[in-house]
């Protein structure tokens, strides 16, 4: 038997009958023998990485790599030299969520395929900034005490700390307190002058909405 390949004649190789019989005998009827898995020497670079930011987390997806037994997801916070790894032990999984991240802080991610002791080239860097949890505006309560005013508010869900801003007559808004404390005592108020105060919550590095501006005037 002859075949024509690229303009040249070549003779087909005939499988010996003894070998063929051995193959048939070694495969039980009605079942399929598994193809042998060759050792992986090189893994392709992971491509198609996308990232979606959520509250204190980032979800990554990527294109699977042929021969991968799993993946490493590399996470680096901002300009820090410290790198953390999330190991995925299933080569068919092509998504991962990195949680417990600081809201408002930029992170850099890369993904690499792994198989036994072989680690493929890491993907191109992807940057994302996790979001904050939802926060409501504080509701202020202002009470006059002598020549000063005491400002307080109830805790805001998901808030770590609060920023108090104060505006004196003819001046710009200025930050006078950043603290987890849910109260502030004003400066001495001059008689007949009107002052303003407002407060906003923070979840990590992300600010929530300001409270309504509360104006007070010492009479």
TORKOL-4160 file (C-alpha; in steps of 0.2 Angstrom, whole numbers, padded with zeros to 4 digits, m for minus):
219
<pt num="1" X="0000" Y="0000" Z="0000"/>
<pt num="2" X="0007" Y="0017" Z="m0004"/>
<pt num="3" X="0002" Y="0035" Z="0000"/>
<pt num="4" X="0006" Y="0052" Z="m0009"/>
<pt num="5" X="0012" Y="0065" Z="0003"/>
<pt num="6" X="0018" Y="0082" Z="m0003"/>
<pt num="7" X="0022" Y="0075" Z="m0020"/>
<pt num="8" X="0033" Y="0061" Z="m0013"/>
<pt num="9" X="0028" Y="0042" Z="m0012"/>
<pt num="10" X="0030" Y="0034" Z="0005"/>
<pt num="11" X="0026" Y="0016" Z="0011"/>
<pt num="12" X="0013" Y="0014" Z="0025"/>
<pt num="13" X="0020" Y="0005" Z="0041"/>
<pt num="14" X="0011" Y="m0011" Z="0045"/>
<pt num="15" X="0007" Y="m0014" Z="0063"/>
<pt num="16" X="0013" Y="m0032" Z="0067"/>
<pt num="17" X="m0001" Y="m0044" Z="0070"/>
<pt num="18" X="0006" Y="m0050" Z="0086"/>
<pt num="19" X="0007" Y="m0032" Z="0093"/>
<pt num="20" X="m0011" Y="m0029" Z="0087"/>
<pt num="21" X="m0017" Y="m0045" Z="0096"/>
<pt num="22" X="m0009" Y="m0040" Z="0112"/>
<pt num="23" X="m0017" Y="m0023" Z="0112"/>
<pt num="24" X="m0034" Y="m0031" Z="0109"/>
<pt num="25" X="m0032" Y="m0044" Z="0122"/>
<pt num="26" X="m0026" Y="m0030" Z="0135"/>
<pt num="27" X="m0042" Y="m0020" Z="0133"/>
<pt num="28" X="m0058" Y="m0027" Z="0141"/>
<pt num="29" X="m0073" Y="m0028" Z="0130"/>
<pt num="30" X="m0085" Y="m0014" Z="0131"/>
<pt num="31" X="m0072" Y="m0002" Z="0140"/>
<pt num="32" X="m0061" Y="0011" Z="0133"/>
<pt num="33" X="m0043" Y="0011" Z="0138"/>
<pt num="34" X="m0036" Y="0028" Z="0145"/>
<pt num="35" X="m0023" Y="0037" Z="0134"/>
<pt num="36" X="m0006" Y="0038" Z="0143"/>
<pt num="37" X="m0002" Y="0055" Z="0150"/>
<pt num="38" X="0015" Y="0062" Z="0144"/>
<pt num="39" X="0025" Y="0071" Z="0157"/>
<pt num="40" X="0023" Y="0090" Z="0155"/>
<pt num="41" X="0039" Y="0099" Z="0152"/>
<pt num="42" X="0033" Y="0116" Z="0147"/>
<pt num="43" X="0016" Y="0125" Z="0151"/>
<pt num="44" X="0010" Y="0140" Z="0141"/>
<pt num="45" X="0008" Y="0157" Z="0148"/>
<pt num="46" X="m0009" Y="0161" Z="0155"/>
<pt num="47" X="m0019" Y="0173" Z="0144"/>
<pt num="48" X="m0036" Y="0181" Z="0144"/>
<pt num="49" X="m0035" Y="0187" Z="0162"/>
<pt num="50" X="m0050" Y="0198" Z="0167"/>
<pt num="51" X="m0053" Y="0205" Z="0185"/>
<pt num="52" X="m0069" Y="0212" Z="0192"/>
<pt num="53" X="m0068" Y="0222" Z="0209"/>
<pt num="54" X="m0081" Y="0219" Z="0223"/>
<pt num="55" X="m0082" Y="0224" Z="0241"/>
<pt num="56" X="m0066" Y="0219" Z="0249"/>
<pt num="57" X="m0063" Y="0206" Z="0235"/>
<pt num="58" X="m0058" Y="0204" Z="0216"/>
<pt num="59" X="m0064" Y="0190" Z="0205"/>
<pt num="60" X="m0052" Y="0184" Z="0192"/>
<pt num="61" X="m0055" Y="0173" Z="0176"/>
<pt num="62" X="m0043" Y="0167" Z="0163"/>
<pt num="63" X="m0041" Y="0155" Z="0148"/>
<pt num="64" X="m0037" Y="0138" Z="0153"/>
<pt num="65" X="m0020" Y="0131" Z="0149"/>
<pt num="66" X="m0018" Y="0113" Z="0141"/>
<pt num="67" X="m0009" Y="0101" Z="0152"/>
<pt num="68" X="m0012" Y="0112" Z="0168"/>
<pt num="69" X="m0015" Y="0102" Z="0184"/>
<pt num="70" X="m0019" Y="0119" Z="0193"/>
<pt num="71" X="m0015" Y="0137" Z="0195"/>
<pt num="72" X="m0006" Y="0150" Z="0206"/>
<pt num="73" X="m0015" Y="0167" Z="0208"/>
<pt num="74" X="m0002" Y="0180" Z="0213"/>
<pt num="75" X="m0008" Y="0195" Z="0223"/>
<pt num="76" X="0003" Y="0210" Z="0227"/>
<pt num="77" X="m0004" Y="0225" Z="0237"/>
<pt num="78" X="0001" Y="0242" Z="0229"/>
<pt num="79" X="0019" Y="0245" Z="0229"/>
<pt num="80" X="0023" Y="0232" Z="0242"/>
<pt num="81" X="0036" Y="0219" Z="0239"/>
<pt num="82" X="0026" Y="0206" Z="0248"/>
<pt num="83" X="0017" Y="0194" Z="0237"/>
<pt num="84" X="0004" Y="0181" Z="0242"/>
<pt num="85" X="m0002" Y="0166" Z="0232"/>
<pt num="86" X="m0018" Y="0157" Z="0231"/>
<pt num="87" X="m0016" Y="0139" Z="0225"/>
<pt num="88" X="m0029" Y="0130" Z="0214"/>
<pt num="89" X="m0027" Y="0112" Z="0213"/>
<pt num="90" X="m0039" Y="0109" Z="0199"/>
<pt num="91" X="m0034" Y="0112" Z="0181"/>
<pt num="92" X="m0052" Y="0114" Z="0175"/>
<pt num="93" X="m0055" Y="0129" Z="0186"/>
<pt num="94" X="m0052" Y="0145" Z="0178"/>
<pt num="95" X="m0059" Y="0158" Z="0190"/>
<pt num="96" X="m0054" Y="0163" Z="0208"/>
<pt num="97" X="m0059" Y="0176" Z="0220"/>
<pt num="98" X="m0046" Y="0184" Z="0231"/>
<pt num="99" X="m0055" Y="0191" Z="0247"/>
<pt num="100" X="m0051" Y="0200" Z="0263"/>
<pt num="101" X="m0043" Y="0215" Z="0253"/>
<pt num="102" X="m0042" Y="0233" Z="0258"/>
<pt num="103" X="m0055" Y="0244" Z="0250"/>
<pt num="104" X="m0048" Y="0258" Z="0240"/>
<pt num="105" X="m0031" Y="0250" Z="0239"/>
<pt num="106" X="m0024" Y="0245" Z="0222"/>
<pt num="107" X="m0019" Y="0227" Z="0220"/>
<pt num="108" X="m0009" Y="0219" Z="0206"/>
<pt num="109" X="m0013" Y="0201" Z="0200"/>
<pt num="110" X="m0005" Y="0188" Z="0189"/>
<pt num="111" X="m0010" Y="0169" Z="0186"/>
<pt num="112" X="0002" Y="0155" Z="0181"/>
<pt num="113" X="m0002" Y="0137" Z="0177"/>
<pt num="114" X="0006" Y="0122" Z="0186"/>
<pt num="115" X="0008" Y="0104" Z="0183"/>
<pt num="116" X="0018" Y="0093" Z="0195"/>
<pt num="117" X="0035" Y="0103" Z="0197"/>
<pt num="118" X="0032" Y="0113" Z="0182"/>
<pt num="119" X="0026" Y="0131" Z="0183"/>
<pt num="120" X="0022" Y="0141" Z="0167"/>
<pt num="121" X="0025" Y="0159" Z="0163"/>
<pt num="122" X="0014" Y="0171" Z="0173"/>
<pt num="123" X="0001" Y="0181" Z="0164"/>
<pt num="124" X="0002" Y="0199" Z="0161"/>
<pt num="125" X="m0002" Y="0210" Z="0176"/>
<pt num="126" X="m0019" Y="0215" Z="0180"/>
<pt num="127" X="m0023" Y="0230" Z="0192"/>
<pt num="128" X="m0039" Y="0232" Z="0202"/>
<pt num="129" X="m0045" Y="0242" Z="0217"/>
<pt num="130" X="m0058" Y="0233" Z="0228"/>
<pt num="131" X="m0073" Y="0242" Z="0233"/>
<pt num="132" X="m0080" Y="0247" Z="0250"/>
<pt num="133" X="m0096" Y="0240" Z="0258"/>
<pt num="134" X="m0111" Y="0251" Z="0257"/>
<pt num="135" X="m0112" Y="0265" Z="0271"/>
<pt num="136" X="m0126" Y="0277" Z="0276"/>
<pt num="137" X="m0123" Y="0295" Z="0280"/>
<pt num="138" X="m0122" Y="0298" Z="0299"/>
<pt num="139" X="m0136" Y="0307" Z="0308"/>
<pt num="140" X="m0129" Y="0320" Z="0319"/>
<pt num="141" X="m0135" Y="0326" Z="0336"/>
<pt num="142" X="m0129" Y="0342" Z="0342"/>
<pt num="143" X="m0130" Y="0348" Z="0360"/>
<pt num="144" X="m0124" Y="0365" Z="0367"/>
<pt num="145" X="m0113" Y="0364" Z="0382"/>
<pt num="146" X="m0108" Y="0381" Z="0389"/>
<pt num="147" X="m0098" Y="0389" Z="0375"/>
<pt num="148" X="m0095" Y="0373" Z="0365"/>
<pt num="149" X="m0106" Y="0361" Z="0356"/>
<pt num="150" X="m0105" Y="0342" Z="0357"/>
<pt num="151" X="m0108" Y="0332" Z="0341"/>
<pt num="152" X="m0112" Y="0314" Z="0342"/>
<pt num="153" X="m0120" Y="0301" Z="0330"/>
<pt num="154" X="m0125" Y="0282" Z="0330"/>
<pt num="155" X="m0113" Y="0269" Z="0323"/>
<pt num="156" X="m0114" Y="0267" Z="0304"/>
<pt num="157" X="m0114" Y="0249" Z="0298"/>
<pt num="158" X="m0098" Y="0244" Z="0289"/>
<pt num="159" X="m0089" Y="0260" Z="0295"/>
<pt num="160" X="m0071" Y="0258" Z="0302"/>
<pt num="161" X="m0069" Y="0276" Z="0307"/>
<pt num="162" X="m0076" Y="0294" Z="0304"/>
<pt num="163" X="m0070" Y="0310" Z="0298"/>
<pt num="164" X="m0077" Y="0326" Z="0306"/>
<pt num="165" X="m0076" Y="0342" Z="0296"/>
<pt num="166" X="m0079" Y="0359" Z="0304"/>
<pt num="167" X="m0082" Y="0376" Z="0295"/>
<pt num="168" X="m0079" Y="0393" Z="0305"/>
<pt num="169" X="m0087" Y="0409" Z="0299"/>
<pt num="170" X="m0078" Y="0415" Z="0283"/>
<pt num="171" X="m0067" Y="0400" Z="0282"/>
<pt num="172" X="m0066" Y="0384" Z="0272"/>
<pt num="173" X="m0070" Y="0367" Z="0278"/>
<pt num="174" X="m0056" Y="0358" Z="0288"/>
<pt num="175" X="m0054" Y="0341" Z="0295"/>
<pt num="176" X="m0053" Y="0342" Z="0314"/>
<pt num="177" X="m0055" Y="0323" Z="0319"/>
<pt num="178" X="m0052" Y="0306" Z="0311"/>
<pt num="179" X="m0056" Y="0293" Z="0323"/>
<pt num="180" X="m0067" Y="0278" Z="0327"/>
<pt num="181" X="m0075" Y="0289" Z="0341"/>
<pt num="182" X="m0093" Y="0293" Z="0337"/>
<pt num="183" X="m0092" Y="0310" Z="0345"/>
<pt num="184" X="m0084" Y="0327" Z="0344"/>
<pt num="185" X="m0083" Y="0342" Z="0355"/>
<pt num="186" X="m0082" Y="0359" Z="0346"/>
<pt num="187" X="m0070" Y="0373" Z="0348"/>
<pt num="188" X="m0076" Y="0388" Z="0359"/>
<pt num="189" X="m0090" Y="0396" Z="0349"/>
<pt num="190" X="m0089" Y="0415" Z="0348"/>
<pt num="191" X="m0106" Y="0424" Z="0352"/>
<pt num="192" X="m0117" Y="0428" Z="0338"/>
<pt num="193" X="m0106" Y="0418" Z="0325"/>
<pt num="194" X="m0113" Y="0403" Z="0315"/>
<pt num="195" X="m0103" Y="0387" Z="0313"/>
<pt num="196" X="m0105" Y="0371" Z="0303"/>
<pt num="197" X="m0101" Y="0353" Z="0305"/>
<pt num="198" X="m0102" Y="0337" Z="0295"/>
<pt num="199" X="m0097" Y="0319" Z="0297"/>
<pt num="200" X="m0093" Y="0305" Z="0285"/>
<pt num="201" X="m0089" Y="0287" Z="0288"/>
<pt num="202" X="m0075" Y="0277" Z="0280"/>
<pt num="203" X="m0073" Y="0259" Z="0276"/>
<pt num="204" X="m0054" Y="0256" Z="0275"/>
<pt num="205" X="m0048" Y="0270" Z="0262"/>
<pt num="206" X="m0065" Y="0273" Z="0255"/>
<pt num="207" X="m0076" Y="0287" Z="0261"/>
<pt num="208" X="m0095" Y="0286" Z="0263"/>
<pt num="209" X="m0108" Y="0300" Z="0261"/>
<pt num="210" X="m0107" Y="0315" Z="0272"/>
<pt num="211" X="m0120" Y="0319" Z="0285"/>
<pt num="212" X="m0132" Y="0333" Z="0283"/>
<pt num="213" X="m0123" Y="0349" Z="0287"/>
<pt num="214" X="m0128" Y="0355" Z="0305"/>
<pt num="215" X="m0126" Y="0373" Z="0308"/>
<pt num="216" X="m0125" Y="0380" Z="0326"/>
<pt num="217" X="m0124" Y="0398" Z="0333"/>
<pt num="218" X="m0120" Y="0404" Z="0350"/>
<pt num="219" X="m0132" Y="0417" Z="0356"/>
